[in-house]
Amino acid sequence: MRNQSEGIEFGISMRLLKEVKAEAQLAESLGYDYLLTGEHISFHGPTPNTLISLAAAAAVTERIKLLSGIVLVPLYPPALLAKLIATLDTVSLGRYCFGIGIGGENPREFEAVGVPVKERGARTNEALEVIDRLLTEDKVSFEGRFTTLDNITIAPKSKERPPFWVSGRKEGAMRRAARYGDAWLPYMYTPEMPADSMTKIAEFTEEAGRPAGSVQGAAFAFTCVHEDRDTALEMCNKVLSTTYAQDFSDLVGKYAIAGSPEVCRARIQEYIDAGARTIVFAQGCPAGYINDNARLLAEEVMPAFR
């Protein structure tokens, strides 16, 4: 696995799917370390496919790392997903980071591809073993519950496999991170929660026979910064309530990084104190404010940590 920076890094998500070029180039020019997208086959509103969106971003950027936040791993045949990952990592010259999740919020998208939603955890664990081998070995044979390989080689691929960033909230995801991951990327976490999860991951990592410190801490949070705190909270609440089709009025202050630059700086420091080395900003603001949000974060928030 290629080296990752030991300093505090920042990532930002893309939202305007028709403006991939502009958003990617803006993020790179503002000094963000990571650019990311998530994905769904079908959700409450328009969503991207992370691998395709990041491939488009790779073509118009040179430095910024490309993070899937996240790939819904159980929706793909593992060998196909390994091929897509290897191709994206190759065309981006080694800038891709494989963000991993199991999904489940919308069971109908699992039905659409013929995958039982109750198998998503087991399928993901097996897939990660398969994908790791396909990205690091040639002539791979494998006999598992869901996957059979007979002397399969994927080429081209990078000399070092992309970092595996495991996302989630519960113990099963923590165990997955400990066994397979290079980074832990929890979502919908308050600043108090990462420290406990990193302690558990350290224990699970030892159980898995991996070296201490194998898994780096990170934090993913919907973010909106505005000179007026209440305006930022209102914008973020509207976005989250629409995205997840539920009222976030009582939750936005708990799970989001939202408010004035001063408030956001203090909030980020809490995540860092809890063990996060990378802070990922999901755009928690209306489409018309995305560029302003990215600039204000880069100019008024991030410099305090660099």
FIKE-330523 format. One line per 10 residues: number of its first residue (from 1); for each residue x, y, z of C-alpha. Coordinates in steps of 0.05 Angstrom, whole numbers, plus 5000, padded with zeros to 4 digits. Example, Ala and Ser with C-alpha at 12.3 -4.5 7.8 and 13.67 -1.06 7.14 Angstrom:
// FIKE-330523
1> 5246/4910/5156; 5273/4979/5143 .
This chain:
// FIKE-330523
1> 5000/5000/5000; 5028/5068/4980; 5047/5118/5034; 4996/5167/5061; 5013/5235/5092; 5021/5238/5167; 4994/5309/5170; 4922/5333/5172; 4891/5327/5103; 4825/5351/5075 .
11> 4777/5324/5023; 4715/5352/4990; 4658/5319/4952; 4632/5335/4883; 4558/5349/4877; 4543/5379/4809; 4549/5318/4764; 4547/5360/4700; 4604/5404/4727; 4655/5351/4743 .
21> 4711/5387/4706; 4699/5454/4741; 4690/5424/4810; 4751/5380/4805; 4796/5435/4780; 4770/5484/4833; 4783/5433/4889; 4854/5422/4864; 4868/5496/4857; 4843/5509/4928 .
31> 4892/5459/4958; 4846/5401/4977; 4882/5335/4985; 4823/5290/4964; 4765/5295/4916; 4709/5246/4926; 4641/5222/4904; 4593/5169/4931; 4544/5127/4891; 4478/5092/4888 .
41> 4443/5056/4832; 4378/5088/4856; 4365/5135/4915; 4321/5192/4937; 4351/5239/4885; 4404/5241/4830; 4469/5205/4849; 4534/5190/4812; 4574/5127/4800; 4638/5141/4838 .
51> 4685/5105/4791; 4660/5140/4729; 4657/5209/4761; 4727/5202/4789; 4753/5178/4722; 4726/5242/4691; 4759/5283/4747; 4825/5246/4737; 4828/5270/4665; 4827/5344/4685 .
61> 4870/5343/4748; 4943/5326/4764; 4954/5326/4839; 4891/5315/4879; 4877/5245/4904; 4812/5212/4883; 4772/5179/4938; 4709/5137/4928; 4664/5157/4985; 4640/5103/4977 .
71> 4637/5044/4929; 4577/4999/4946; 4620/4937/4942; 4567/4882/4946; 4532/4908/4884; 4591/4889/4840; 4622/4822/4819; 4690/4826/4855; 4733/4812/4793; 4696/4866/4754 .
81> 4705/4916/4811; 4779/4899/4815; 4786/4913/4741; 4751/4980/4747; 4794/4999/4807; 4858/4979/4771; 4839/5018/4709; 4821/5082/4748; 4885/5078/4789; 4925/5069/4725 .
91> 4894/5127/4687; 4901/5173/4748; 4975/5153/4756; 4965/5123/4825; 4919/5175/4855; 4859/5131/4870; 4836/5110/4940; 4784/5054/4946; 4728/5076/4993; 4688/5015/5017 .
101> 4617/5009/5042; 4561/4958/5044; 4500/5003/5034; 4431/4977/5051; 4393/5043/5058; 4355/5026/4995; 4342/4951/4990; 4310/4960/4921; 4377/4975/4889; 4402/4908/4915 .
111> 4341/4875/4884; 4356/4910/4819; 4422/4874/4811; 4401/4808/4842; 4439/4814/4908; 4403/4796/4973; 4411/4856/5019; 4422/4810/5079; 4484/4782/5046; 4517/4850/5037 .
121> 4567/4844/5094; 4590/4774/5078; 4595/4790/5004; 4637/4852/5019; 4685/4815/5064; 4697/4761/5012; 4702/4813/4956; 4756/4851/4993; 4798/4789/4999; 4789/4775/4925 .
131> 4802/4847/4903; 4864/4853/4946; 4893/4791/4913; 4874/4812/4843; 4907/4880/4853; 4972/4850/4881; 4980/4782/4849; 4977/4748/4781; 4944/4682/4764; 4895/4685/4822 .
141> 4852/4625/4839; 4799/4629/4892; 4740/4587/4916; 4692/4623/4961; 4619/4627/4980; 4603/4678/4926; 4664/4680/4880; 4704/4629/4840; 4768/4648/4803; 4811/4603/4761 .
151> 4880/4631/4745; 4857/4704/4735; 4905/4762/4723; 4884/4834/4718; 4929/4881/4678; 4948/4936/4676; 4952/4952/4750; 4995/4995/4794; 5056/4967/4829; 5025/4986/4896 .
161> 4951/4974/4908; 4907/5034/4924; 4893/5047/4998; 4829/5014/5024; 4785/5064/5062; 4731/5027/5100; 4668/5066/5118; 4611/5051/5166; 4584/5062/5235; 4578/4995/5270 .
171> 4624/4941/5298; 4620/4899/5235; 4649/4956/5195; 4703/4967/5247; 4724/4894/5243; 4725/4901/5167; 4771/4962/5173; 4816/4925/5221; 4823/4865/5175; 4826/4897/5107 .
181> 4831/4972/5114; 4885/5025/5112; 4837/5080/5136; 4773/5083/5176; 4722/5132/5148; 4661/5134/5193; 4600/5176/5175; 4545/5207/5216; 4592/5208/5275; 4594/5261/5329 .
191> 4665/5285/5348; 4661/5241/5410; 4652/5176/5372; 4716/5167/5331; 4761/5157/5391; 4720/5097/5415; 4718/5067/5346; 4793/5075/5336; 4805/5039/5403; 4762/4981/5381 .
201> 4795/4979/5313; 4863/4976/5346; 4840/4915/5386; 4810/4882/5324; 4873/4897/5284; 4914/4859/5335; 4864/4801/5332; 4872/4800/5256; 4947/4794/5263; 4963/4861/5231 .
211> 5014/4911/5258; 4990/4964/5306; 4974/5030/5272; 4955/4996/5206; 4890/5035/5203; 4890/5112/5199; 4831/5151/5228; 4788/5197/5186; 4721/5232/5191; 4666/5244/5139 .
221> 4617/5300/5154; 4566/5340/5115; 4593/5411/5118; 4568/5481/5106; 4606/5543/5126; 4578/5614/5123; 4596/5678/5159; 4527/5673/5192; 4522/5610/5235; 4446/5603/5230 .
231> 4447/5610/5154; 4497/5553/5150; 4456/5508/5195; 4392/5523/5156; 4425/5506/5089; 4456/5442/5116; 4390/5420/5147; 4353/5428/5081; 4405/5388/5043; 4407/5331/5093 .
241> 4332/5328/5101; 4324/5322/5025; 4381/5273/5015; 4357/5225/5068; 4282/5239/5062; 4275/5254/5137; 4275/5315/5182; 4347/5332/5205; 4328/5393/5245; 4350/5361/5311 .
251> 4408/5323/5280; 4446/5373/5237; 4480/5405/5296; 4500/5337/5323; 4530/5304/5261; 4549/5361/5213; 4605/5411/5210; 4562/5472/5200; 4566/5544/5221; 4613/5603/5218 .
261> 4687/5592/5202; 4703/5597/5276; 4651/5545/5294; 4675/5498/5239; 4747/5505/5260; 4729/5486/5332; 4687/5427/5307; 4743/5401/5264; 4792/5405/5322; 4746/5360/5362 .
271> 4750/5307/5307; 4825/5313/5304; 4831/5307/5379; 4790/5242/5373; 4841/5213/5324; 4820/5235/5254; 4879/5251/5208; 4836/5265/5147; 4773/5308/5147; 4726/5297/5089 .
281> 4675/5351/5075; 4611/5328/5041; 4578/5388/5009; 4521/5402/5057; 4495/5463/5020; 4451/5481/4961; 4480/5473/4891; 4486/5548/4881; 4530/5554/4942; 4578/5496/4929 .
291> 4636/5537/4901; 4629/5590/4956; 4629/5535/5008; 4691/5502/4980; 4728/5569/4977; 4709/5591/5047; 4730/5524/5076; 4797/5528/5039; 4810/5601/5057; 4781/5610/5126 .
301> 4780/5540/5158; 4834/5494/5131; 4894/5541/5141; 4886/5536/5217; 4909/5463/5212; 4967/5471/5164 .
